[in-house]
Amino acid sequence: MLKNTFTRGRSRTLTRHHKIAIAGVATLGAAAVALSAVPGNAETTTSEAAVSSAPVKYSSEQLQGLRADVSEQLAAKSLQGQAAAAKAKAEAKAKAAAKKKAAAAAAAKKAAAKKKAEKARKAKAASRSAQRAKLKAAVRKSYANNLDGWIKESLDIMKSKGIPGTYNGLYRNIIRESSGNPNAINNWDINAINGTPSIGLLQIIKPTFNAYHVPGTAWSQYDPVANITASANYAFHRYGSIDNVNSAY
């Protein structure tokens, strides 16, 4: 009866803590019933107590006090649970923030390392390029200061400019035109009569030399390399190659 009175009007869904508290109240109520049922006269026999059929009355104040105690206990448990949940949530949030901060720091460190490595790579590449340039200048190909050296240097220049010609084609025409003398000059042919004598290894006149001069060579007809490359360039445009020239041109 006490249990029914206590649970009347409350929700049917109870937590484990609620059920334990209610069981405690029921136990206390049973004890109160037992105490109230004992008669004031110690001499009353058991048979007399059993024969009595008068209803047992309980104190409403006692029940209200029990309800209040249980309510306070439940409220305390609820607050403790809420506090624990809030603490766990705060800890989880702090942990996530710390993890995010650590990840950002790691990403920044990685980016800085990558940037530093790229800078070092570029510096190294520039250094290698500078070293190659210095090495190239130091080991610049040299040529003998004779007909063989002049022809070979001219062939290298011709190759870089896309001008065709072979060693044999140059040598053959040089020997026929000047016998290999870079200072040779023709003062008797029609060109000389017109004021533009043929000069140098391949006997080229000034207007033709100027028109077919190859950049990077001297501007003098008497310069062996300049004379050969300009003459080979002229032969290329007129005959296809100095190799195709077999007489005065």
C-alpha positions in Angstrom: 0.0 0.0 0.0 2.8 2.4 0.8 4.5 1.6 -2.5 1.3 2.4 -4.4 0.8 5.7 -2.6 4.5 6.8 -3.3 4.4 5.9 -7.0 1.0 7.4 -7.7 1.2 10.2 -10.3 4.9 9.6 -11.2 6.2 8.5 -14.6 6.1 4.8 -15.4 9.6 4.9 -16.8 12.1 4.8 -14.0 15.9 4.8 -14.0 17.9 2.2 -12.1 18.6 4.8 -9.4 14.9 5.6 -9.1 14.0 2.0 -8.6 16.7 1.5 -5.9 15.4 4.6 -4.1 11.8 3.5 -4.3 12.8 0.0 -3.0 14.4 1.8 0.0 11.2 3.8 0.7 9.1 0.6 0.5 11.5 -1.1 3.0 11.2 1.8 5.4 7.4 1.9 5.0 7.2 -1.8 5.9 9.3 -1.2 9.0 7.0 1.6 10.0 4.0 -0.7 9.6 5.6 -3.3 11.7 6.4 -0.8 14.5 2.9 0.7 14.4 1.3 -2.7 14.6 3.0 -3.5 17.9 0.6 -2.8 20.8 1.6 -0.5 23.7 0.9 -3.2 26.3 3.7 -5.7 26.3 1.5 -8.3 27.8 -0.8 -8.5 24.7 -0.6 -11.9 23.2 0.0 -12.8 19.6 -3.4 -14.3 19.2 -5.0 -11.0 20.3 -2.9 -9.0 17.8 -3.9 -11.5 15.1 -7.6 -11.3 16.0 -7.6 -7.4 15.7 -8.9 -6.4 12.3 -8.7 -2.6 12.8 -6.9 -0.9 9.8 -3.4 0.4 10.3 -2.9 4.1 9.9 0.3 5.7 8.6 1.7 9.2 9.3 1.4 11.5 6.2 4.3 13.5 7.6 6.5 10.4 7.6 5.6 9.6 4.0 6.2 13.2 2.9 9.6 13.2 4.6 10.6 10.0 2.8 9.5 11.4 -0.5 11.5 14.6 0.1 14.6 12.5 0.9 14.3 10.5 -2.2 13.7 13.5 -4.4 16.8 15.2 -3.1 18.9 12.1 -3.7 17.6 11.9 -7.3 18.2 15.5 -7.9 21.7 15.2 -6.5 22.4 12.2 -8.8 21.0 14.1 -11.8 23.2 17.1 -11.1 26.3 14.9 -10.7 25.5 13.2 -14.0 25.1 16.5 -15.8 28.3 17.8 -14.3 30.2 14.7 -15.4 28.8 14.9 -18.9 29.7 18.6 -19.1 33.2 17.9 -17.9 33.6 15.1 -20.5 32.3 17.3 -23.2 34.7 20.1 -22.3 37.7 17.7 -22.1 36.8 16.3 -25.5 36.5 19.8 -27.0 39.8 20.8 -25.5 41.4 17.6 -26.8 40.1 18.3 -30.3 41.3 21.9 -30.2 44.7 20.7 -29.1 44.8 18.1 -31.9 43.8 20.7 -34.5 46.4 23.1 -33.3 49.1 20.4 -33.4 48.1 19.5 -37.0 48.2 23.2 -38.1 51.7 23.5 -36.5 52.9 20.4 -38.2 51.5 21.6 -41.6 53.2 25.0 -41.2 56.5 23.3 -40.3 56.2 21.0 -43.3 55.5 24.0 -45.6 58.4 25.9 -44.2 60.7 22.9 -44.7 59.5 22.5 -48.3 60.0 26.2 -49.0 63.5 26.0 -47.6 64.4 22.9 -49.6 63.1 24.5 -52.8 65.2 27.6 -52.1 68.2 25.4 -51.5 67.6 23.5 -54.7 67.4 26.7 -56.8 70.5 28.1 -55.2 72.3 24.8 -56.0 71.1 24.8 -59.5 72.2 28.4 -60.0 75.6 27.5 -58.6 75.9 24.6 -60.9 75.0 26.8 -63.9 77.5 29.4 -62.9 80.2 26.7 -62.5 79.4 25.3 -65.9 79.6 28.7 -67.5 83.0 29.3 -65.8 84.2 25.9 -66.9 83.0 26.5 -70.4 84.9 29.8 -70.5 88.0 28.2 -69.0 88.0 25.3 -71.5 87.0 27.4 -74.5 88.1 25.6 -77.6 91.3 26.9 -79.0 92.4 26.8 -82.7 95.9 26.8 -84.2 96.8 30.1 -85.8 97.3 28.6 -89.3 95.2 27.5 -92.3 94.1 24.3 -90.5 93.0 26.2 -87.4 91.2 28.9 -89.4 89.2 26.4 -91.4 88.2 24.4 -88.3 87.1 27.5 -86.4 85.1 28.7 -89.4 83.4 25.3 -89.7 82.3 25.4 -86.0 80.9 28.9 -86.6 79.2 27.8 -89.8 77.7 24.8 -88.0 76.2 27.1 -85.3 74.7 29.4 -87.9 73.4 26.6 -90.2 75.8 27.3 -93.0 76.7 24.1 -95.0 80.2 23.3 -96.0 83.1 20.8 -95.4 86.7 21.0 -94.6 87.6 19.7 -98.1 85.3 22.2 -99.9 86.8 25.2 -98.0 90.4 24.0 -98.3 90.2 23.3 -102.0 88.7 26.7 -102.8 91.2 28.6 -100.5 94.2 27.0 -102.2 92.9 27.9 -105.7 92.0 31.5 -104.7 94.9 32.5 -102.5 97.2 29.6 -101.9 96.3 30.0 -98.2 97.6 33.6 -97.9 95.1 35.7 -95.8 96.7 38.9 -97.1 96.4 38.0 -100.8 94.8 40.8 -102.9 93.9 40.9 -106.6 94.7 44.3 -108.1 94.3 43.5 -111.8 90.8 41.9 -112.4 87.5 43.8 -113.1 86.7 44.1 -109.5 90.0 45.9 -108.9 89.4 48.1 -111.9 86.0 49.0 -110.3 87.7 49.9 -107.0 86.7 46.8 -105.1 89.6 44.3 -105.3 89.2 40.7 -104.1 90.9 40.2 -100.8 91.8 37.4 -98.4 91.8 33.6 -98.4 88.7 33.2 -100.6 89.2 36.5 -102.5 85.9 38.2 -101.5 85.1 41.8 -102.4 84.1 44.4 -99.8 80.4 44.8 -100.8 79.9 41.0 -100.8 81.8 40.6 -97.5 79.6 43.2 -95.8 76.4 41.7 -97.2 77.2 38.1 -96.0 79.3 38.9 -92.9 78.6 36.4 -90.1 77.9 37.9 -86.6 80.6 37.1 -84.1 83.5 37.4 -86.6 85.7 40.4 -87.3 84.7 43.1 -89.9 87.9 42.9 -91.8 88.3 41.0 -95.1 91.9 40.2 -94.0 90.8 38.3 -90.9 91.1 34.6 -91.9 88.0 33.3 -90.0 85.8 36.3 -91.0 86.8 35.9 -94.6 86.2 32.2 -94.8 82.7 32.3 -93.0 81.5 35.3 -95.1 82.6 33.6 -98.3 81.0 30.3 -97.3 77.7 32.1 -96.4 77.7 33.9 -99.8 78.4 30.5 -101.6 75.5 28.9 -99.5 73.0 31.5 -100.7 74.2 31.5 -104.3 75.3 27.9 -104.9 73.9 25.9 -102.1 77.3 25.3 -100.5 81.0 26.2 -100.8 81.4 22.5 -101.8 79.6 23.2 -105.0 82.1 25.9 -106.1 84.9 24.6 -108.3 86.1 27.9 -110.0 86.0 31.6 -109.6 82.7 32.6 -108.1 
